[in-house]
Every structure is written in C-alpha cells, then in structure tokens.
Amino acid sequence: YSIFYQILFFLDLFIQKVYYKDMDLQSIVIKKITDVMTVHQSQGKKIEIKDRVSYAISLSTGGKIRYTHRDKVYLSDVDRVIFHPKHGSYTLDCIKSGSFPLIEFEIASPHIEEFAEFKVSNSKQFLRAFEEMKNNFLRHDKTAKNMSILYDIFDALTPISRNVSGSIIYPAVIAINNEFANSELNIS
C-alpha cells in the first residue's frame, strides 16, 4: 500500500497546483497575531494602501469591496475571504457599505506577495471564529488559542487537503481500496 499512497499523495499535490492557483496556506508558519478588528466602510469610499504593514485575512458581514492589486481584481463579500500580502500596495473600492472583520498577523515563512480570494460556502463559521478571536484578543488572553483558530481558518480555506481523505481523489482511493484484492480486476 505505501507506494500506492505515495503516488496518490503526489497526484493530489499536482492537482492542487494545477487546478487551484491559490496559495498553499498549509505551509504558512504564523509568528504573531498583531490585530483582530472590524473595519466599517461606506459605499463609494476609495482608499489607496501603500506598503501594507502586515499580512491579513478579511471577511465581510454583508458589504462588498473591490481590491485591485497588480492589475488583478479581488472581491470581498460574504462568499469570499481575502488574503492580503504584507508590503502589498493596492486600491480598495467599497461597492456596498458594510463591516469587514480583519485578522492581521506576521508569518515566519514563506514570504507571500500576492492577494488571494477564497470562495466559502459557509461564511458564518468564519465569522464565529473571528468573534472568538476578537474576544480573546481584546482581553489579551488565549494567544495560543487564537493561533489555533487562525490555523483552523487556513485549513478550512485550503481547496484540497494534503491528506488523501480530504482530497478530490478520495472517491478513487476508496474504490481502489475496495477492489485492491480483487483478482478478477484488470485494466482492459
């Protein structure tokens, strides 16, 4: 079985790199969470950000923001989570007024220079995690717990898990496992 699972693991990584252009959040090493806050934006407000001071992920409770970074557009709304790179310069254009939870942090590695937009199907789970982080942060309490929550958020945003059970090839793994000992099985 070991060579079989190694092949599936590398196939999974290949699929992740080819079909999912988003960054690999699983490789991020968090050094410190620097702020957990909610930013309120009004429709029509435009801001130019130069040399962002930290990495961040932002959510939306109902508003909509268009970020433009290196001629690429990223939308922030209730169905998307945005990753902001440290030292990034970009424009922010609020399309619909709203509140935007923001988690700022420093990472040890790797250095990431691009924005990323992650589509989410259940934004409420991210908003609950944010609220827990914010409460802990405001009390200067539970630093390790907040790091754990941020890693959980990264894990939930990862399009294909690095373990086989969470990947898109998992049904194939199950089928192969079920038929592995079948002597009548052939490839023709």
Phi and psi in degrees as a GROMACS rama.xvg file:
@    title "Ramachandran Plot"
@    xaxis  label "Phi"
@    yaxis  label "Psi"
@TYPE xy
-60.9668  -43.37  SER-2
-66.2029  -36.3462  ILE-3
-59.2059  -48.7903  PHE-4
-69.9923  -30.8487  TYR-5
-65.422  -42.4682  GLN-6
-63.1367  -44.619  ILE-7
-62.7169  -39.8642  LEU-8
-59.9864  -48.699  PHE-9
-69.7494  -34.1112  PHE-10
-62.9976  -42.2355  LEU-11
-61.6177  -44.5988  ASP-12
-62.5217  -41.0969  LEU-13
-61.8693  -46.5308  PHE-14
-60.5733  -41.6725  ILE-15
-61.3574  -44.5652  GLN-16
-71.9902  -34.6887  LYS-17
-80.0333  -47.1674  VAL-18
-93.8103  -18.0483  TYR-19
-121.861  100.563  TYR-20
-78.7978  -7.22101  LYS-21
-63.8252  157.237  ASP-22
-64.3984  163.586  MET-23
-90.4904  91.6645  ASP-24
-66.0096  -21.2264  LEU-25
-67.2201  -19.798  GLN-26
-94.0446  -3.02182  SER-27
-73.1367  133.623  ILE-28
-111.818  112.833  VAL-29
-80.7894  130.126  ILE-30
-91.5388  -43.129  LYS-31
-162.863  142.32  LYS-32
-93.4179  120.175  ILE-33
-96.0812  -24.9781  THR-34
-163.995  148.9  ASP-35
-136.241  112.102  VAL-36
-150.206  170.672  MET-37
-117.386  128.605  THR-38
-105.908  130.577  VAL-39
-101.923  130.02  HIS-40
-124.806  144.906  GLN-41
-103.967  144.672  SER-42
-53.5842  135.865  GLN-43
90.8214  -12.5762  GLY-44
-73.1448  130.398  LYS-45
-122.386  134.041  LYS-46
-134.121  141.244  ILE-47
-108.008  122.755  GLU-48
-104.172  128.626  ILE-49
-118.832  130.282  LYS-50
53.5104  65.0981  ASP-51
-50.5025  137.68  ARG-52
-79.2372  -19.3325  VAL-53
-152.552  168.212  SER-54
-73.706  158.066  TYR-55
-158.811  157.545  ALA-56
-123.179  140.962  ILE-57
-126.028  148.739  SER-58
-122.084  179.119  LEU-59
-138.935  139.55  SER-60
-97.0013  1.13496  THR-61
158.814  -16.1136  GLY-62
-84.5535  -177.523  GLY-63
-144.039  128.376  LYS-64
-124.945  140.337  ILE-65
-106.932  119.62  ARG-66
-101.663  137.236  TYR-67
-121.117  120.605  THR-68
-135.609  119.799  HIS-69
52.282  47.2475  ARG-70
64.6982  13.868  ASP-71
-111.362  144.106  LYS-72
-107.396  135.286  VAL-73
-127.49  131.285  TYR-74
-103.823  133.638  LEU-75
-109.501  119.396  SER-76
-152.443  -172.123  ASP-77
-64.3212  -17.4209  VAL-78
-100.295  6.3955  ASP-79
-140.84  142.829  ARG-80
-113.375  135.845  VAL-81
-110.44  133.972  ILE-82
-99.3677  127.457  PHE-83
-107.67  128.512  HIS-84
-80.9077  145.893  PRO-85
-65.807  143.977  LYS-86
68.1515  7.488  HIS-87
-72.8275  144.452  GLY-88
-116.824  131.6  SER-89
-160.936  169.537  TYR-90
-111.371  149.056  THR-91
-121.606  127.251  LEU-92
-128.278  110.847  ASP-93
-79.2277  114.536  CYS-94
-87.9716  -33.5911  ILE-95
-141.588  126.93  LYS-96
-54.5638  146.187  SER-97
175.896  -176.719  GLY-98
-108.27  139.824  SER-99
-130.289  98.0261  PHE-100
-60.4324  139.857  PRO-101
-137.181  130.558  LEU-102
-117.335  117.328  ILE-103
-105.66  142.927  GLU-104
-157.116  164.69  PHE-105
-111.773  145.944  GLU-106
-123.916  151.302  ILE-107
-81.5354  -38.0301  ALA-108
-166.412  162.546  SER-109
-79.8045  164.516  PRO-110
-75.1602  126.983  HIS-111
-119.403  129.479  ILE-112
-109.566  -6.81433  GLU-113
-110.582  151.451  GLU-114
-70.1708  161.052  PHE-115
-145.751  144.85  ALA-116
-118.591  123.864  GLU-117
-114.912  121.795  PHE-118
-78.3896  136.87  LYS-119
-126.465  146.47  VAL-120
-97.0161  -19.8441  SER-121
-134.955  83.4465  ASN-122
-66.6249  -20.7457  SER-123
-61.8006  -35.6826  LYS-124
-65.1103  -36.4397  GLN-125
-71.5382  -38.7289  PHE-126
-67.1263  -37.4474  LEU-127
-63.8215  -43.3965  ARG-128
-62.3199  -41.5407  ALA-129
-60.9537  -46.9455  PHE-130
-59.5636  -41.5993  GLU-131
-63.4214  -43.3033  GLU-132
-62.0139  -44.0789  MET-133
-61.976  -44.6285  LYS-134
-61.7315  -44.1547  ASN-135
-63.1357  -42.8931  ASN-136
-65.977  -42.6279  PHE-137
-65.4717  -28.7843  LEU-138
-88.5615  1.07198  ARG-139
53.5814  44.1661  HIS-140
-130.757  152.977  ASP-141
59.1855  51.1961  LYS-142
-59.3852  -45.5021  THR-143
-63.1653  -38.3913  ALA-144
-63.4422  -41.7659  LYS-145
-64.703  -38.6133  ASN-146
-62.038  -42.7117  MET-147
-61.5088  -43.3448  SER-148
-63.4968  -42.1388  ILE-149
-63.9687  -41.6638  LEU-150
-62.4747  -37.2954  TYR-151
-63.7478  -38.7226  ASP-152
-63.1147  -46.6083  ILE-153
-57.4083  -43.6459  PHE-154
-62.6835  -42.2278  ASP-155
-66.9525  -27.1688  ALA-156
-84.5436  -13.8872  LEU-157
-69.4134  121.242  THR-158
-64.157  -37.8895  PRO-159
-132.799  123.851  ILE-160
-66.6779  150.122  SER-161
-77.0343  -11.1696  ARG-162
-97.0494  148.165  ASN-163
-59.7159  -36.1058  VAL-164
-65.1273  -22.4224  SER-165
-98.7551  3.74725  GLY-166
-94.587  169.653  SER-167
-73.1214  -13.0922  ILE-168
-93.938  3.69258  ILE-169
-55.508  -43.5742  TYR-170
-57.8784  -35.6686  PRO-171
-67.7554  -38.2517  ALA-172
-61.0518  -45.4088  VAL-173
-62.0613  -46.1802  ILE-174
-61.4184  -44.2021  ALA-175
-65.2094  -44.0563  ILE-176
-59.7538  -40.9073  ASN-177
-67.9349  -29.5746  ASN-178
-107.375  3.36808  GLU-179
-56.5132  -41.7697  PHE-180
-91.0849  2.63022  ALA-181
-73.7907  107.57  ASN-182
-69.6104  -17.2236  SER-183
-87.1154  -7.63526  GLU-184
-74.7145  132.218  LEU-185
-139.068  170.927  ASN-186
-97.3155  5.04733  ILE-187
